[in-house]
Amino acid sequence: TVNIIIIQNAQAFGMSTLYQLRGRVGRSDLQAYAYFLANEESVTETAALRLQAMGELHQLGSGFDVANRDLEIRGAGSLLGTEQSGMAAKVGFDLYMRMLKKSIRQLRGMDLPLVPRTNVLLPNWEGSIEVAGPDGVSHAFKISKAYIPDDDERQKQETATRLSESTAKLVDLTNLWKKQYGPIPAKIQGRLKTMHLHACTRRLGIDLVGLIDMGTDDNGMTRMDCILRSPGLRPRHLANICKSLPRGVPPKGLNVCFPDRFTMTGEAQEIVGGKKQDLDATLLLANDSGLSSSGGDDEQEEWDALDEEEVEAMKEISSALRVQDMNEIDIEQYPRFVISNLVPDIPEGQRVDRMLKLLLPLSKIVYEKQEKDKETARAAADLREKREMMKKKKKEQDAIDKTNFGINNQGAVTLDSTTAYPNF
């Protein structure tokens, strides 16, 4: 068993690396030794502090102490430093963190979580893409061998279709197929509509789709609403989406419901699709999810409660695939989209088309806004990197200039009135 490790040029390694390397020996009952060899000419002040810390923090379980010492040596970074936080110490760390949290919430307008899969529980598994549903039949997207004969290429295209995160990517794929393999068969087109639907539901944070019995109508027909649960949906998301819609409200036939804990009034609210209304006054744009503006401990508790609520929402998303019946959950406790009277108004076989028609405009807006946010973030990161590079180059140039200035001073010759010049 190896019990000795020798590390050359230890001054060039970070503390975490040194700590992990040291931990590679000493895993038996033999005494272990770690030798850190440093080039004395290359040891900076920071490197010396790192090596000193490694010599002092050698007890079992000293990882946390190593991390703390590393933080002391390197500093807390720009988030807690003056570059970003300014004079955080003057307002107090707790108040600063509350202000930071509130600002982040106000800025992240379209942080609607992208769910990995949507569990669709419609009759006869319409709209399902499960590989093995409870009916024992695979509903996964498949391309017929008659359309793409090559097995590897067919499997590659099927995988690309399943992994597409937006309807735009699906459109690009199908356009490619048309060029390479000709017109798409009707059966594959029908399955593609289901894939488009799932791209929309995932983009809108919808993790569960099913029918809820609403009783019978005057003719004795059973009425069933289609419920599309979106645990991560918040009023600020809907507000940002509606700003880009033609009438400023969800399309007619698609309602949006929020439980009382997400509204300003403290009562459950329903935004009726196609109906013009003042969203600001209803529930959406003031204080984000109805948080008080009085400040103090009460406001902090509300922010903390909202954090916990979002954590719980993510747990619900991860467990949605285990739901087999809508009666297993209390749907009134979740934000949700509602398509009224999907049954009997829309016959079986056309319900995917109906849902896709209503959800597609919202999904496109979310996708475009999120892609724009990503591009803005990339541009900001590139700009920050360029600024850092310019600072680094300027620092290097200043060092060169300083060195050259010293050499010139040392080699300078002082000329006085007695200096003799040759005659030309």
C-alpha positions in Angstrom: 0.0 0.0 0.0 1.4 3.4 -1.0 1.9 5.6 2.0 4.2 8.4 0.6 3.4 11.0 -2.0 5.8 13.6 -3.3 4.5 16.7 -5.0 6.8 18.9 -6.9 6.2 22.6 -7.5 3.6 22.6 -4.8 3.4 26.4 -4.9 1.6 26.1 -8.2 -1.3 24.1 -6.9 -4.5 25.4 -5.3 -5.3 24.4 -1.7 -8.2 22.1 -2.6 -5.9 20.2 -5.1 -3.2 19.9 -2.5 -5.7 18.7 0.1 -7.1 16.0 -2.3 -3.6 14.9 -3.3 -2.6 14.5 0.3 -5.6 12.4 0.9 -4.5 9.8 -1.7 -2.2 8.2 0.8 -2.7 7.1 4.4 -5.7 4.8 3.8 -4.3 1.9 5.8 -2.9 1.3 9.2 0.5 2.6 8.1 1.7 6.1 8.8 1.5 8.2 5.6 3.7 11.1 4.5 3.0 13.9 2.0 6.0 16.0 0.9 5.3 19.3 -0.7 8.4 20.5 -2.6 8.4 24.1 -3.7 10.6 26.2 -5.9 11.7 28.9 -3.5 12.1 31.5 -6.2 8.5 31.0 -7.4 6.8 31.0 -4.0 4.5 34.0 -3.7 3.0 35.3 -0.6 -0.3 33.6 -1.3 1.4 30.3 -2.2 3.3 30.5 1.1 0.1 30.9 3.0 -1.4 27.9 1.2 1.5 25.7 2.1 1.6 26.9 5.7 -2.1 26.0 6.0 -1.5 22.5 4.6 1.2 22.0 7.2 -1.1 23.2 10.0 -4.4 21.5 9.0 -3.5 17.8 8.9 -6.0 16.4 11.4 -8.7 13.9 10.3 -11.8 15.8 9.1 -10.1 19.1 8.6 -11.7 19.6 5.2 -14.0 22.4 6.4 -11.1 24.2 8.1 -9.2 24.0 4.8 -12.1 25.5 2.9 -12.4 28.3 5.5 -8.6 29.0 5.3 -8.8 29.0 1.5 -11.6 31.6 1.7 -9.5 33.8 4.0 -6.6 33.6 1.6 -8.3 34.1 -1.7 -11.2 36.4 -0.5 -14.9 35.9 -0.9 -15.0 36.9 -4.5 -16.9 39.7 -6.3 -20.4 38.7 -5.1 -19.5 39.6 -1.5 -16.7 42.0 -2.5 -17.0 45.7 -3.3 -17.1 45.1 -7.1 -20.6 43.8 -6.9 -22.0 44.4 -3.4 -20.6 47.8 -2.7 -20.6 48.8 0.9 -22.5 45.7 2.1 -20.9 46.0 5.6 -22.6 49.4 6.1 -26.1 48.0 5.7 -25.4 44.7 7.4 -25.0 41.3 5.8 -28.6 40.1 6.6 -30.2 43.2 5.2 -27.9 43.0 2.2 -28.9 39.4 1.5 -32.6 40.3 1.7 -32.1 43.2 -0.7 -30.1 40.9 -3.0 -32.8 38.2 -2.9 -35.5 40.7 -3.7 -33.6 42.2 -6.6 -32.9 38.8 -8.1 -36.6 37.9 -8.0 -37.5 41.1 -9.7 -35.0 40.6 -12.5 -35.6 36.9 -13.2 -38.9 37.4 -15.0 -38.8 34.2 -17.1 -37.3 31.6 -14.9 -40.1 29.1 -15.5 -38.6 25.7 -14.8 -38.2 23.4 -17.8 -39.6 20.0 -16.7 -37.9 16.9 -17.9 -41.1 15.0 -18.8 -44.8 15.5 -18.8 -47.1 12.8 -17.6 -50.2 12.8 -19.8 -53.2 10.9 -18.4 -55.8 11.2 -21.2 -58.2 8.4 -22.2 -56.6 5.6 -24.3 -53.2 7.3 -23.6 -53.8 10.0 -26.2 -50.8 12.3 -26.1 -48.6 9.9 -24.1 -45.0 9.3 -25.0 -44.3 6.7 -22.3 -42.1 3.8 -23.4 -44.2 1.4 -21.4 -47.5 2.7 -20.1 -49.8 1.0 -17.6 -51.7 -0.4 -20.6 -48.5 -2.4 -21.5 -48.1 -0.7 -24.9 -45.2 1.5 -25.8 -46.2 5.1 -26.8 -42.7 6.3 -27.5 -42.0 8.2 -30.7 -41.0 5.9 -33.6 -40.1 6.4 -37.2 -41.1 3.6 -39.6 -38.3 1.7 -41.4 -40.1 2.3 -44.6 -39.4 6.1 -44.2 -35.8 5.9 -42.9 -34.3 2.5 -43.9 -30.9 2.8 -42.2 -31.2 1.5 -38.6 -28.5 3.7 -37.1 -29.7 6.9 -38.8 -33.4 6.1 -37.9 -32.4 5.6 -34.3 -30.4 8.8 -34.3 -33.3 10.8 -35.7 -35.7 9.3 -33.2 -33.4 10.3 -30.3 -33.0 13.8 -31.7 -36.7 14.2 -31.8 -37.3 13.0 -28.2 -34.6 15.3 -26.9 -35.8 18.4 -28.8 -36.5 21.1 -26.2 -38.6 23.4 -28.5 -41.0 23.3 -31.3 -38.5 25.3 -33.4 -36.0 22.4 -33.2 -38.7 19.9 -34.2 -39.5 22.0 -37.2 -35.9 22.1 -38.2 -35.7 18.3 -37.9 -38.8 17.7 -40.0 -37.6 20.1 -42.7 -34.3 18.1 -42.8 -36.3 14.9 -43.2 -38.3 16.3 -46.0 -35.2 17.2 -47.9 -33.5 13.8 -47.3 -36.3 11.3 -47.3 -39.3 13.0 -48.9 -42.8 13.8 -47.6 -43.5 12.7 -44.1 -46.1 9.9 -43.7 -49.4 10.9 -42.0 -48.8 8.5 -39.1 -45.5 10.0 -38.3 -47.0 13.5 -38.6 -49.6 12.5 -36.0 -46.9 11.4 -33.6 -44.9 14.6 -34.3 -47.9 16.6 -33.1 -47.6 14.8 -29.8 -43.9 15.6 -29.6 -44.7 19.3 -30.3 -47.2 19.2 -27.5 -44.7 17.8 -25.1 -42.1 20.4 -26.1 -44.7 23.0 -25.2 -45.7 21.5 -21.9 -42.1 21.1 -20.8 -41.3 24.6 -21.7 -44.3 25.9 -19.7 -43.4 23.8 -16.7 -46.4 21.5 -17.1 -45.6 18.2 -15.4 -49.0 16.6 -15.3 -52.0 16.6 -17.7 -55.3 14.9 -17.0 -59.1 15.2 -16.9 -61.2 16.3 -13.9 -64.9 15.4 -13.7 -67.0 18.6 -13.6 -70.4 16.9 -13.4 -73.1 16.8 -16.2 -74.5 19.4 -18.4 -78.2 20.1 -19.1 -78.3 17.3 -21.6 -76.9 14.8 -19.2 -73.5 14.7 -20.9 -70.4 14.4 -18.6 -68.3 17.5 -18.6 -64.6 17.1 -18.0 -62.0 19.9 -17.8 -58.4 19.3 -18.9 -56.0 20.3 -16.1 -52.4 21.1 -16.9 -50.5 21.4 -13.6 -47.5 23.7 -13.6 -46.1 23.7 -10.0 -43.3 26.3 -10.9 -45.7 28.8 -12.6 -45.8 32.1 -10.8 -47.8 35.3 -11.5 -44.7 37.1 -12.7 -44.3 34.4 -15.4 -47.8 34.9 -16.7 -47.5 38.7 -16.6 -44.4 38.5 -18.8 -46.0 36.1 -21.2 -49.2 38.1 -21.5 -47.2 41.3 -22.4 -46.3 39.6 -25.7 -49.7 38.2 -26.5 -51.9 40.1 -29.0 -54.6 40.9 -26.5 -52.5 40.8 -23.4 -54.3 37.8 -22.0 -54.2 34.0 -22.5 -55.9 32.7 -25.7 -59.6 32.0 -25.5 -60.3 28.6 -24.1 -57.2 28.5 -21.9 -57.7 29.7 -18.3 -54.9 30.1 -15.7 -55.6 29.5 -12.0 -53.4 30.4 -9.0 -54.0 29.2 -5.4 -54.6 31.8 -2.7 -51.0 31.8 -1.5 -49.8 33.3 -4.8 -52.3 36.1 -5.1 -52.4 39.6 -3.7 -56.0 39.3 -2.4 -55.3 36.1 -0.5 -58.0 34.3 -2.5 -57.7 31.9 -5.4 -57.8 33.7 -8.7 -58.6 32.6 -12.3 -57.5 34.4 -15.4 -60.1 33.7 -18.1 -58.6 33.2 -21.5 -59.7 35.7 -24.2 -61.2 38.1 -21.6 -59.6 41.5 -21.3 -58.9 42.4 -17.7 -56.5 44.5 -15.6 -53.9 41.9 -14.6 -52.1 44.4 -12.3 -55.3 44.8 -10.2 -56.2 41.2 -10.3 -53.0 39.5 -9.0 -50.0 39.8 -11.1 -47.6 42.7 -11.0 -47.3 44.2 -7.5 -44.7 42.9 -5.1 -44.5 39.5 -6.8 -46.8 36.9 -5.5 -48.5 39.2 -3.0 -45.5 39.8 -0.7 -46.0 42.7 1.7 -44.0 45.9 1.3 -43.8 46.9 4.9 -40.4 45.4 5.4 -39.1 43.9 8.7 -39.3 40.4 10.0 -42.7 39.7 8.5 -41.4 40.4 5.0 -38.4 38.2 5.6 -40.6 35.3 6.7 -42.7 35.7 3.6 -39.6 35.6 1.4 -38.4 32.5 3.2 -41.8 30.9 2.9 -41.8 31.5 -0.9 -38.3 29.9 -1.1 -39.7 26.8 0.6 -42.7 26.8 -1.6 -40.5 26.8 -4.8 -38.4 23.9 -3.3 -41.6 21.9 -2.7 -42.7 22.7 -6.3 -39.6 21.1 -7.7 -40.2 18.0 -5.6 -43.7 17.8 -7.1 -42.3 18.0 -10.6 -39.9 15.1 -9.9 -42.7 12.9 -8.6 -45.3 13.6 -11.3 -44.4 10.5 -13.3 -45.7 8.3 -10.4 -49.2 9.7 -10.6 -51.6 7.4 -12.4 -54.9 9.2 -11.6 -55.7 12.9 -11.2 -57.7 12.0 -8.0 -54.4 11.2 -6.3 -53.5 14.9 -6.0 -55.3 18.0 -4.6 -55.1 20.0 -7.8 -56.5 23.1 -6.1 -53.2 23.6 -4.4 -51.2 24.1 -7.6 -50.9 26.7 -10.3 -52.4 25.3 -13.4 -53.7 25.9 -16.9 -57.3 24.8 -17.5 -59.1 23.9 -20.8 -62.8 23.8 -20.0 -65.0 21.1 -21.3 -62.3 19.3 -23.3 -64.7 16.4 -23.0 -67.2 16.2 -24.7 -66.5 19.3 -26.8 -63.4 17.9 -28.4 -63.6 14.3 -29.7 -60.9 11.7 -29.0 -58.1 11.9 -31.6 -58.3 15.7 -31.8 -57.5 16.7 -28.2 -53.7 16.9 -28.8 -54.4 19.3 -31.6 -56.6 21.4 -29.3 -54.1 21.6 -26.5 -51.3 22.3 -29.0 -53.2 25.2 -30.5 -53.7 26.8 -27.1 -50.3 26.2 -25.7 -48.1 26.9 -28.7 -48.3 30.8 -28.6 -47.3 30.8 -24.9 -44.5 28.3 -25.4 -43.0 30.2 -28.2 -42.9 33.4 -26.1 -41.3 31.6 -23.2 -38.7 30.0 -25.5 -37.8 33.3 -27.2 -37.5 35.2 -24.0 -35.3 32.5 -22.4 -33.1 32.3 -25.4 -32.8 36.1 -25.4 -31.9 36.0 -21.7 -29.2 33.4 -22.4 -27.8 35.5 -25.2 -27.7 38.5 -23.0 -25.9 36.5 -20.3 -23.4 35.2 -22.8 -22.7 38.7 -24.1 -22.3 40.0 -20.6 -19.9 37.2 -19.8 -17.9 37.8 -22.9 -17.7 41.6 -22.1 -16.6 40.8 -18.6 -13.9 38.5 -19.9 -12.7 41.1 -22.4 -12.5 43.7 -19.6 -10.5 41.3 -17.4 -8.2 40.5 -20.4 -7.7 44.2 -21.0 -6.9 44.8 -17.3 -4.4 41.9 -17.4 -2.7 43.2 -20.5 -2.5 46.7 -19.1 -1.0 45.4 -15.9 1.6 43.4 -17.8 2.4 46.4 -20.0 2.8 48.6 -17.0 5.2 46.1 -15.5 7.2 46.0 -18.7 7.3 49.8 -18.9 8.4 50.0 -15.3 11.2 47.4 -16.0 12.3 49.3 -19.1 12.3 52.6 -17.2 14.6 51.1 -14.6 17.0 49.8 -17.2 17.1 53.1 -19.0 17.8 54.9 -15.8 20.6 52.6 -14.9 22.2 52.9 -18.3 21.7 56.7 -18.7 24.8 58.9 -19.3 24.8 62.4 -17.9 26.2 65.0 -20.3 27.7 68.3 -18.9 29.3 71.3 -20.4 32.7 69.7 -20.4 31.8 66.8 -22.6 33.8 66.9 -25.8 32.1 66.2 -29.1 33.9 65.1 -32.2 33.9 67.4 -35.2 32.1 66.2 -38.2 
